[in-house]
């Protein structure tokens, strides 16, 4: 893996935990994690998780 692939995967995993545990908006979590562009963040999230951040939150918050 390249450094940037690893970094983006790590950021996405951190955001996943925060999506489940907090009520912060997706954009707030993305910007706080170092993403400067929401479209880029959404592409990276979907690349690693296969779903959008909102779908991820909806799926896992109902399981809690």
RAWO-V329566 format. One line per field, one symbol per residue. ss: DSSP state (~ for helix, > for strand, _ for the rest). psi: psi as a letter, one per 40 degrees, with the letter a starting at -180 (. if undefined). burial: I if it has 24 or more other C-alpha atoms within 12 Angstrom, else O. A space follows every 50 residues. Layout:
ss = ???
psi = ???
burial = ???
This chain:
ss = __~~~~~~~~~~~~~~~~~~~____~~~~~~~_____~~~~~~~~~~~~_ __~~~~~~~~~~~_
psi = iiddddddddddddddddddeieiidddddddeehehdddddddddddee iidddddddddde.
burial = OOOOOOOIIOIIIOIIOIIIOOOOOIOOIIOOIOIOOOOOIIOIIOOIIO OIIIOIIOOOOOOO
